[in-house]
């Protein structure tokens, strides 16, 4: 059975509510419930596209490279809005490995020869379509090839952070790192220390 052949679900209607920086749709569907009854549901779905993220790790110095940038939804929750996170971005039609190597260069200034694919995950499947590919990129922090900082024409103003690995792990406990994808990457690294150095 393919992903669109589940006989318990039937799409009744799809309506675009907004098509700008995000695409928001209202979906009306019928779902066969576990008791055999049928329920009609209306849901809003934010189509964000596919994305990729990467943990940049220097095995020689036991450092990770993270970035700090403005995230408006975080600010609207009453926090500073400047979130520490792993480099990431939308695929924009590229293969995940190609896209994340480009994003890493734009955001941090580190050239990635190859990115090791770790896993894929849906980030907020209750309302957002985004599926993110997670990667590991081994780097030498003494060989930064560009300043990074993001693309000015996209409104990016990104701070590049070189953080000792153990300190980055501790930042999860203190709440300084509270971005889901970054926590997932750092916890993967904790569980797979032998793989970090290749």
C-alpha positions in Angstrom: 0.0 0.0 0.0 1.4 3.4 -1.0 1.2 6.5 1.2 -2.0 7.7 -0.5 -3.9 4.4 -0.6 -5.0 4.0 3.0 -8.6 3.0 2.7 -9.5 4.6 6.1 -8.9 8.1 4.8 -10.7 10.1 2.0 -9.9 13.7 1.1 -13.2 15.6 0.5 -11.9 19.1 -0.1 -8.6 21.1 -0.2 -8.6 24.9 0.0 -5.7 27.3 0.0 -6.0 29.7 2.8 -2.6 31.5 2.3 0.2 31.2 -0.1 3.2 33.4 0.9 6.3 32.7 2.9 4.3 29.6 4.0 1.5 27.7 2.2 -1.5 27.0 4.4 -4.3 24.7 3.3 -7.6 23.7 4.9 -8.3 20.0 4.3 -11.6 18.4 4.8 -11.4 14.6 5.1 -13.3 11.5 6.2 -11.6 9.0 8.5 -12.9 5.6 9.3 -12.6 5.2 13.1 -11.5 2.1 15.0 -15.1 1.4 15.9 -16.2 1.3 12.2 -17.9 4.7 12.2 -16.8 7.6 9.9 -15.8 11.0 11.1 -15.6 14.1 9.0 -12.6 16.3 10.1 -11.4 19.7 9.0 -7.7 20.4 9.5 -5.3 23.2 8.6 -2.0 22.0 7.2 1.2 24.2 6.8 3.1 22.9 3.8 6.7 23.9 4.6 8.5 21.6 2.2 11.4 19.3 2.9 14.4 20.4 4.9 17.8 19.2 6.0 20.0 19.9 9.1 23.6 19.0 10.0 25.8 18.6 13.1 29.2 20.1 12.2 31.8 18.3 14.3 35.6 18.8 14.6 36.9 15.4 15.8 40.4 16.7 16.5 39.2 19.6 18.8 36.0 17.9 20.0 34.0 21.0 18.9 30.6 21.5 17.3 29.7 24.5 15.2 26.2 25.8 15.9 24.5 29.1 14.8 22.5 31.7 16.6 19.7 33.6 14.6 16.4 35.3 15.1 13.4 33.0 15.2 10.3 35.2 15.3 7.9 32.5 16.7 10.3 32.0 19.7 10.3 35.8 20.3 6.4 35.7 20.3 6.6 33.2 23.1 8.2 35.8 25.3 11.8 34.7 24.9 14.7 36.5 23.4 14.0 35.1 19.9 17.7 34.3 19.2 17.9 30.6 19.1 21.1 28.4 19.1 20.7 25.7 16.6 22.3 23.4 14.0 22.6 24.8 10.5 19.5 23.9 8.5 17.5 24.9 5.5 14.9 24.0 3.0 15.9 21.7 0.1 14.6 24.1 -2.7 14.5 21.2 -5.1 18.0 19.9 -4.4 19.0 16.5 -3.0 19.2 16.7 0.8 23.0 16.2 0.9 23.6 18.9 -1.7 21.2 21.3 0.1 22.7 20.9 3.5 26.3 21.3 2.3 25.2 24.6 0.6 23.4 25.7 3.8 26.4 24.9 6.0 28.7 27.0 3.8 26.2 29.9 3.7 25.5 29.9 7.4 28.9 28.9 8.9 31.6 29.4 6.2 32.7 25.7 6.5 33.0 23.7 3.3 31.7 20.1 3.7 33.2 17.5 1.4 30.5 15.0 2.2 27.7 14.7 4.7 26.8 11.5 6.4 23.0 10.8 6.4 21.8 9.8 9.8 18.0 9.6 9.7 14.8 11.5 8.6 12.1 12.8 10.9 8.8 14.7 10.7 9.3 17.7 13.0 5.7 18.6 13.8 3.4 16.1 12.0 0.2 17.3 13.6 0.0 20.4 11.3 3.2 20.7 9.3 4.3 18.6 6.3 8.1 19.3 6.9 10.2 16.2 6.8 13.8 16.8 7.8 16.9 14.9 6.8 19.6 14.8 9.5 23.3 14.7 8.7 26.8 14.7 10.3 29.6 16.7 8.8 33.1 16.3 10.0 35.2 19.6 9.8 38.4 21.1 10.8 37.6 24.4 12.6 41.0 25.7 11.7 40.1 25.6 8.0 37.1 27.9 7.7 36.9 29.1 4.1 34.3 31.9 4.3 32.8 34.2 7.0 29.4 32.6 7.0 26.5 34.6 8.5 23.8 33.7 6.0 22.6 35.6 3.0 21.9 39.2 3.5 19.3 39.3 0.7 17.3 36.7 2.6 17.3 38.8 5.7 19.7 36.5 7.5 22.1 37.7 10.2 23.6 34.6 11.6 26.2 34.3 14.4 28.6 31.3 14.1 29.4 29.6 17.4 32.2 27.1 18.0 31.4 25.2 21.2 33.1 22.3 22.9 31.0 19.1 22.5 30.5 18.5 26.2 29.5 22.1 26.7 26.9 21.9 23.9 25.5 18.8 25.6 25.3 20.6 28.9 23.4 23.5 27.1 20.5 21.1 26.6 20.2 20.6 30.3 20.4 24.4 31.0 17.9 25.2 28.3 20.3 27.3 26.3 19.8 24.8 23.5 16.1 24.2 23.1 15.7 23.7 19.4 14.4 20.2 18.6 16.6 19.3 15.6 19.7 20.4 17.5 18.8 18.4 20.5 18.2 15.3 18.3 21.6 15.7 16.6 23.5 16.2 19.9 21.7 13.2 21.5 22.5 11.1 18.4 26.2 12.2 18.8 26.1 11.2 22.5 24.8 7.8 21.7 27.2 7.3 18.7 30.5 8.8 20.0 32.6 6.2 18.1 31.0 7.3 14.8 31.9 10.9 15.3 35.5 10.5 14.3 34.8 8.3 11.4 
